[in-house]
Amino acid sequence: MFGKKSKDIPYKGGSVFGSITIAWETQFKEGNAMWKVPRLIRLNDNIVVREDETAVFYRDGKVLTYFDKPGRYALTDFNAPVVGDLLKYFSGVQQQAEVYYVQRRIMDGKYGSSSPYQFMDAAFGIVNLRAFGEYRWKISDPALFINQFVGTFNVDSTTDVESRLKDQIILLLYNALGKLKDTGMKVTDIPANLSTIEQAVLGMAPSSFQQYGIEIDKLQGINISLPDEVQKAVDTRSEMSVLGVNYIQYQAGQAMVDASKNPNGFAGLGAGMGVGMGAGAGVGYAMSGPMMANMQNANNQNVNNQNAGTAQQAQTRTCPKCGAAVPSTSNFCPNCGNDMRIQQPATIKCPKCGSEIPANSKFCPDCGQKITG
């Protein structure tokens, strides 16, 4: 059934002498687009309609009328100004009808392809694609909705309704892919065109869903899965775009990276480069590309940094007293105040054991005597 049945509504009973009040309880609405009252409605019954729902009266394969304004509707002659259009159906022999409640709120659903879409690509041939995502929908015409799904399709659950919606969305999505492919879109272009595909589906949705009294409000989280080999090609293309290289240059750079990880890699790379003049010319062309230029710039930068370090070391000298690095233009050591203008001997004698020790020693390495400066 459409939603869960209320325990307060009997399956049988209710007449001119024993009316009941019908209402769709809030706790039973979650995830349900519609609910069929589990008994026939008769004269003198009361129908409660809330702001987020519509009560649709159905009999003999068609909708009689519906109430879409909030309120309590009593099916009596005294209330004829309000329910007059409905009362005429209760004046004959068959004084009863079915009632369906339908949600007026936006509903969330998910879709996924049960079978792949075969995309014919110039580079990869036939590629099997599958699509997944979420959508938002609502019932825009209650009468048309009930006539189509209950009367035509004989649907008796919200699951059946959403199943038809999913199938139709997948059909529109595949149709959009076909049209974009005809404009030159490749399979590797799909990830960058998901928004375009979404808008194409939404543009075709009204003509497909309005006939069922349904409006597709939004598609989101669209995901078209690619086979592993195609996904790898898409990732490679992205890396090439970032590096600014073509495929030959990218492959040459990857070969050099792989060879650098192997101790014998460069020898193997050299042997491979020597196989055929064409291969040598191709790699030679690749090495002249932007990737090689970037690598050369990196090497030049490293050389410049090394030269700068060497020059910086040449512009300092060591204090003979404390060992600190002192700028060559300084007259005194900024660390200990030693006069750098006086030429200090490189070594001195230990006053205790007489060993030759560095002039800046604080203790004798032979006997441990403390050296006073």
C-alpha positions in Angstrom: 0.0 0.0 0.0 1.0 3.6 -0.3 2.4 4.2 3.1 1.4 2.4 6.3 -2.2 2.0 7.3 -3.5 3.8 10.4 -4.8 1.6 13.1 -7.6 4.2 13.8 -9.2 3.6 10.3 -11.3 0.4 10.0 -11.2 -1.6 6.8 -15.0 -1.9 6.8 -17.9 0.0 8.3 -19.0 3.6 8.1 -22.4 4.6 6.6 -25.0 7.3 6.9 -25.5 6.1 10.5 -21.9 5.5 11.3 -19.4 8.0 9.8 -15.6 8.0 10.4 -12.9 10.6 10.2 -10.0 9.9 7.8 -6.5 11.6 8.2 -3.0 10.7 6.9 -0.9 10.6 10.1 2.4 12.4 9.9 4.5 9.5 11.2 3.5 7.5 8.1 4.4 10.1 5.5 8.2 9.7 5.7 9.4 8.3 2.3 5.9 7.8 1.0 4.6 9.8 -2.0 1.1 8.7 -1.6 -1.3 6.6 0.6 -4.4 4.8 -0.2 -7.1 4.8 2.5 -7.7 1.1 3.4 -11.4 1.3 3.1 -14.0 2.9 0.8 -15.2 6.4 1.6 -19.0 6.8 2.0 -21.5 9.6 2.5 -21.2 11.3 5.9 -17.5 10.4 6.3 -15.1 13.2 7.2 -11.8 13.9 5.3 -9.0 15.8 7.0 -6.5 17.5 4.6 -3.3 19.2 5.8 -1.2 21.8 4.1 1.4 19.4 2.7 -1.1 17.0 1.1 -4.0 16.5 -1.3 -6.9 14.1 -1.0 -7.9 12.6 -4.3 -11.2 10.7 -4.8 -11.1 7.9 -7.3 -13.7 5.5 -8.8 -14.3 3.5 -11.9 -10.7 4.0 -13.2 -10.7 7.8 -13.0 -10.3 10.7 -10.6 -13.6 12.2 -9.5 -12.2 15.3 -7.8 -9.6 16.3 -5.2 -9.3 18.6 -2.1 -6.0 20.5 -2.0 -6.9 23.2 0.6 -6.3 22.5 4.3 -9.4 21.7 6.3 -11.9 19.0 7.5 -14.4 18.1 4.8 -17.7 16.5 5.8 -19.4 14.5 3.0 -23.0 15.6 3.8 -25.8 17.5 2.1 -25.4 20.3 4.7 -21.8 20.9 3.3 -22.9 20.9 -0.3 -21.4 24.4 -1.1 -18.0 22.9 -0.3 -18.2 19.3 -1.5 -21.0 19.7 -4.0 -18.9 18.5 -7.0 -18.2 15.3 -5.1 -21.7 14.7 -3.6 -23.2 14.1 -7.0 -21.2 10.9 -7.3 -22.7 9.6 -4.0 -26.3 10.1 -5.1 -26.6 7.0 -7.2 -26.6 3.3 -6.5 -22.8 3.1 -5.7 -22.4 5.7 -2.9 -18.7 5.1 -2.3 -15.2 5.9 -3.7 -11.5 5.3 -3.0 -9.4 8.0 -1.5 -5.7 8.5 -2.2 -3.6 11.0 -0.2 -0.6 12.5 -2.2 2.3 14.5 -0.8 2.8 18.1 -2.0 6.3 18.3 -0.6 9.5 17.7 -2.6 10.7 14.1 -2.4 14.3 12.9 -2.7 15.2 9.8 -4.7 18.2 8.0 -6.1 18.8 6.5 -9.6 21.3 4.1 -11.1 21.6 2.3 -14.4 20.8 -1.4 -14.4 22.5 -2.0 -17.8 25.5 -0.1 -19.3 25.3 2.5 -22.0 27.6 1.7 -24.9 29.5 4.9 -25.8 31.3 4.7 -29.2 34.6 6.5 -28.8 37.1 7.2 -31.6 40.1 6.3 -29.4 38.7 3.5 -27.1 36.0 2.0 -29.3 32.9 0.8 -27.5 33.0 1.9 -23.8 30.4 0.7 -21.3 29.2 3.5 -19.0 27.1 3.4 -15.9 25.4 6.4 -14.3 24.4 7.1 -10.7 23.1 10.0 -8.8 20.2 11.6 -6.9 17.1 13.6 -7.9 14.4 15.7 -6.3 10.8 15.5 -7.5 7.3 16.4 -6.6 3.7 15.7 -7.7 2.6 18.8 -9.6 -0.8 17.5 -10.8 -2.5 15.2 -8.3 -5.4 14.2 -10.6 -3.1 13.4 -13.5 -0.7 11.5 -11.2 -3.4 9.2 -9.8 -5.0 8.7 -13.3 -1.7 7.6 -14.8 -0.1 5.6 -12.0 -3.2 4.1 -10.4 -5.5 3.9 -13.4 -3.0 3.2 -16.3 -0.1 1.5 -14.6 -2.0 -0.2 -11.7 0.7 0.9 -9.3 0.2 0.1 -5.6 3.4 1.3 -3.9 5.7 4.3 -3.8 8.6 2.0 -4.7 6.9 1.2 -8.0 6.4 5.0 -8.7 10.1 5.7 -8.0 11.2 2.8 -10.1 9.5 4.3 -13.2 11.0 7.7 -12.4 14.5 6.2 -12.2 14.1 4.3 -15.5 13.0 7.5 -17.2 15.8 9.6 -15.8 18.4 7.0 -17.0 16.8 7.1 -20.4 17.0 10.9 -20.6 20.6 10.8 -19.3 21.7 8.3 -22.0 19.8 10.4 -24.6 21.8 13.5 -23.4 25.1 11.5 -23.7 24.2 10.6 -27.3 23.5 14.1 -28.3 26.7 15.4 -26.7 28.7 12.7 -28.4 27.3 13.8 -31.8 28.7 17.3 -31.1 32.2 15.8 -30.7 32.4 15.0 -27.0 34.8 12.1 -26.3 34.6 9.7 -23.5 37.5 11.4 -21.8 35.6 14.6 -21.8 32.7 13.3 -19.7 34.1 14.1 -16.3 34.5 17.8 -17.3 30.9 18.0 -18.7 28.8 16.5 -15.9 27.1 19.9 -15.3 26.3 20.1 -19.0 24.8 16.6 -19.0 22.7 17.5 -15.9 21.3 20.6 -17.5 20.5 18.7 -20.7 18.5 16.1 -18.7 16.6 18.8 -16.8 15.8 20.5 -20.1 14.2 17.3 -21.5 12.5 16.3 -18.2 9.2 18.4 -18.6 8.2 16.7 -21.8 8.7 13.3 -20.2 7.3 13.8 -16.7 4.5 16.3 -17.1 2.2 13.7 -18.7 2.4 11.8 -15.3 1.7 14.9 -13.2 5.3 14.9 -11.9 8.0 17.6 -11.9 11.7 16.8 -11.6 13.1 19.7 -9.5 16.9 18.9 -9.5 19.6 16.4 -10.4 22.6 16.2 -8.1 25.7 14.1 -7.4 25.7 12.8 -10.9 28.4 10.2 -11.4 29.2 8.4 -14.7 31.7 5.6 -14.0 34.4 4.8 -16.6 36.3 1.6 -17.1 39.7 1.5 -15.4 41.7 1.9 -18.5 39.6 4.9 -19.6 39.9 6.5 -16.1 43.6 6.1 -16.2 43.7 7.9 -19.6 41.6 10.7 -18.1 44.1 11.0 -15.2 47.0 11.1 -17.6 45.4 13.8 -19.6 44.9 15.9 -16.5 48.6 15.5 -15.6 49.7 16.4 -19.1 47.5 19.6 -18.9 49.1 20.6 -15.7 52.7 20.0 -17.0 52.0 21.6 -20.4 53.3 18.7 -22.4 52.0 16.4 -25.1 51.7 12.6 -24.9 55.2 11.8 -26.3 56.9 14.2 -23.9 54.9 12.8 -21.0 55.8 9.2 -21.7 59.5 10.2 -22.1 59.4 12.0 -18.7 57.8 9.0 -17.1 60.4 6.7 -18.5 63.2 8.8 -17.0 61.5 8.9 -13.6 61.1 5.1 -13.7 64.7 4.6 -14.7 66.0 6.9 -11.9 64.4 4.5 -9.4 66.4 1.6 -10.7 70.2 1.5 -10.2 70.6 0.0 -13.7 67.7 2.1 -15.0 69.7 4.6 -17.0 71.7 1.9 -18.8 68.4 0.2 -19.7 67.0 3.5 -20.8 70.0 4.1 -23.0 69.6 0.6 -24.6 66.0 1.3 -25.2 66.7 4.6 -26.8 69.1 3.0 -29.2 66.5 0.6 -30.6 65.7 2.2 -34.0 66.3 5.6 -35.4 62.6 6.4 -35.1 62.6 5.7 -31.3 65.7 7.8 -30.8 64.3 10.7 -32.8 61.0 10.5 -30.8 62.7 10.6 -27.4 65.1 13.3 -28.7 62.1 15.4 -29.6 60.5 14.7 -26.2 63.7 15.8 -24.4 63.5 19.2 -26.2 60.0 19.8 -24.9 58.8 21.8 -22.0 59.3 19.0 -19.5 63.0 18.8 -20.2 63.2 22.6 -20.0 61.6 22.5 -16.6 64.0 19.8 -15.4 67.0 21.9 -16.8 65.7 25.0 -14.9 65.5 23.0 -11.7 69.1 21.8 -12.2 70.3 25.3 -12.9 68.7 26.5 -9.8 70.4 23.8 -7.7 73.8 24.8 -9.2 73.2 28.5 -8.5 72.3 27.6 -4.9 75.5 25.6 -4.5 77.6 28.4 -6.0 76.0 30.9 -3.6 76.8 28.6 -0.7 80.5 28.3 -1.7 80.8 32.0 -2.2 79.3 32.6 1.2 81.8 30.3 2.8 84.7 32.1 1.0 83.6 35.4 2.5 84.1 34.3 6.1 87.1 33.1 8.3 87.4 31.2 11.5 88.2 33.0 14.8 91.4 31.3 16.1 90.2 31.8 19.7 86.6 30.6 19.8 86.2 29.0 16.3 83.2 31.1 15.3 82.7 32.0 11.6 83.6 35.7 11.3 83.0 37.9 8.2 86.3 38.5 6.4 86.0 42.3 6.7 85.5 42.2 10.5 88.4 43.4 12.7 87.1 41.7 15.9 85.2 38.5 16.5 81.5 39.2 17.2 81.4 36.2 19.4 84.4 36.6 21.8 85.9 40.0 20.9 89.2 38.5 19.7 91.3 40.9 17.6 91.2 39.4 14.1 94.0 41.8 12.9 96.6 39.9 15.0 97.9 36.8 13.3 97.3 34.0 15.8 99.4 30.9 15.6 97.5 27.8 14.4 98.6 25.7 17.4 99.8 26.2 20.9 101.6 24.0 23.5 99.7 22.6 26.5 101.2 24.2 29.6 101.0 20.8 31.4 102.0 18.1 29.0 103.6 20.2 26.2 101.5 18.7 23.4 100.8 20.7 20.3 97.1 21.5 20.3 94.8 23.8 18.2 95.0 27.4 19.2 91.3 27.6 19.9 91.2 24.6 22.3 89.6 25.1 25.7 91.0 21.8 27.1 94.0 19.7 26.1 92.8 16.6 24.2 95.8 14.6 25.7 95.8 15.4 29.4 92.6 17.3 29.9 94.3 20.5 31.2 92.1 23.6 30.9 93.6 26.1 28.5 93.2 29.7 29.5 93.0 32.3 26.7 
